[in-house]
Amino acid sequence: MSGKSVMYMLTLLGGIASLGCSSSNVPETKIETLRIGVLPGEDRDALTKQFMPLVDYLQQQIDVSCELIPHDSYEQLLADFEDNLVDLAWFGGYTFVKANKSCGAVALVSRDRDQRFTSYFLVGADDR
């Protein structure tokens, strides 16, 4: 895989967050398998095809087995991240904010366009 392809795959990850909700009081141990959770979007075969070059690249670079874990919903991915069932997660903006708030997730990679997103919350005049 070329360096450009690797950077493209890393960019595709959008908001990757690191190390689940692990506690800083837990002794450091060697990770046997790095579990990478990805959001739903396309069918699982398409997600696997999209992310396997990244999984293969990471395995070669860090010499640790990597497992891709597609999820059926944003909520399921967030719950698995909070429960330490995945070590890295490809979050959307809102899901990342929730992961950051619930367990201090840290963004490792984001796309240039993610920094230009704007969110609006619309409420009725009586709901303020």
C-alpha positions as CSV (number, residue, x, y, z in Angstrom):
1,M,0.0,0.0,0.0
2,S,1.5,3.4,-1.0
3,G,1.9,6.2,1.5
4,K,-0.8,8.2,-0.3
5,S,-3.2,5.2,0.0
6,V,-2.5,4.9,3.7
7,M,-3.1,8.6,4.3
8,Y,-6.3,8.4,2.3
9,M,-7.5,5.5,4.5
10,L,-6.5,7.3,7.7
11,T,-8.4,10.4,6.5
12,L,-11.5,8.2,5.8
13,L,-11.6,7.3,9.5
14,G,-12.8,10.8,10.3
15,G,-12.9,11.1,14.0
16,I,-11.0,8.1,15.3
17,A,-10.8,8.0,19.1
18,S,-8.3,6.2,21.1
19,L,-8.3,3.6,23.8
20,G,-11.9,3.3,24.6
21,C,-12.9,4.3,28.1
22,S,-9.9,2.7,29.8
23,S,-9.0,3.8,33.3
24,S,-5.6,5.4,33.9
25,N,-5.4,3.2,37.0
26,V,-5.3,0.0,35.0
27,P,-1.8,-1.4,34.7
28,E,-0.4,-1.2,31.1
29,T,-0.5,-4.5,29.3
30,K,0.4,-5.6,25.8
31,I,-2.6,-5.5,23.4
32,E,-3.0,-8.9,21.7
33,T,-5.6,-7.7,19.3
34,L,-6.5,-4.1,18.4
35,R,-10.2,-4.0,17.9
36,I,-11.4,-1.3,15.4
37,G,-15.1,-0.4,15.4
38,V,-16.6,1.3,12.4
39,L,-20.0,3.0,11.9
40,P,-22.7,1.6,9.8
41,G,-23.0,3.1,6.4
42,E,-22.9,0.5,3.8
43,D,-23.3,-3.2,4.0
44,R,-20.7,-5.1,6.0
45,D,-18.9,-6.4,2.8
46,A,-18.4,-2.8,1.6
47,L,-17.1,-1.7,5.0
48,T,-14.7,-4.6,5.1
49,K,-13.5,-3.8,1.6
50,Q,-13.1,-0.1,2.5
51,F,-11.2,-0.6,5.8
52,M,-9.1,-3.8,5.3
53,P,-6.2,-1.9,3.7
54,L,-6.0,0.1,6.9
55,V,-6.3,-3.0,9.1
56,D,-3.5,-4.7,7.1
57,Y,-1.3,-1.5,7.2
58,L,-1.8,-1.2,11.0
59,Q,-1.0,-4.9,11.6
60,Q,2.3,-4.5,9.6
61,Q,3.3,-1.2,11.3
62,I,2.5,-2.1,14.9
63,D,3.0,-5.9,14.8
64,V,-0.3,-6.5,16.5
65,S,-3.3,-8.4,15.2
66,C,-6.1,-6.0,14.2
67,E,-9.8,-6.9,14.0
68,L,-12.4,-4.8,12.1
69,I,-15.8,-4.7,13.9
70,P,-18.6,-3.2,11.8
71,H,-21.5,-2.0,13.9
72,D,-25.2,-1.8,13.1
73,S,-25.8,1.6,14.8
74,Y,-24.1,4.6,16.2
75,E,-25.5,3.7,19.6
76,Q,-24.0,0.2,19.5
77,L,-20.6,1.5,18.5
78,L,-20.6,4.1,21.3
79,A,-21.7,1.4,23.9
80,D,-19.0,-1.0,22.7
81,F,-16.4,1.8,23.0
82,E,-17.6,2.8,26.4
83,D,-17.5,-0.9,27.5
84,N,-14.0,-1.3,26.1
85,L,-15.2,-3.8,23.5
86,V,-13.4,-1.8,20.8
87,D,-10.1,0.0,21.1
88,L,-10.4,2.5,18.2
89,A,-13.6,3.8,16.8
90,W,-14.6,5.6,13.7
91,F,-17.2,8.1,15.0
92,G,-19.3,10.8,13.4
93,G,-19.1,14.2,14.9
94,Y,-22.0,13.9,17.4
95,T,-21.0,10.3,18.4
96,F,-17.5,11.5,19.1
97,V,-18.7,14.4,21.3
98,K,-20.7,11.8,23.3
99,A,-17.7,9.5,23.6
100,N,-15.5,12.4,24.6
101,K,-18.0,13.5,27.3
102,S,-18.6,10.0,28.6
103,C,-15.1,8.7,28.8
104,G,-12.6,11.3,27.5
105,A,-12.2,9.9,24.0
106,V,-9.5,11.7,22.0
107,A,-9.6,12.4,18.3
108,L,-6.6,11.1,16.5
109,V,-7.5,11.8,12.9
110,S,-10.1,14.0,11.2
111,R,-10.8,15.1,7.7
112,D,-10.2,18.7,6.7
113,R,-13.9,19.2,6.0
114,D,-14.9,18.0,9.5
115,Q,-13.4,21.2,10.9
116,R,-15.8,23.3,8.8
117,F,-19.0,21.6,9.8
118,T,-21.6,23.7,11.5
119,S,-24.6,22.4,13.5
120,Y,-27.8,24.2,14.1
121,F,-30.4,23.4,16.8
122,L,-33.9,24.6,15.9
123,V,-36.5,24.8,18.6
124,G,-40.0,26.4,18.8
125,A,-40.3,29.8,20.4
126,D,-42.1,28.3,23.4
127,D,-39.4,25.6,23.9
128,R,-36.5,28.0,24.8
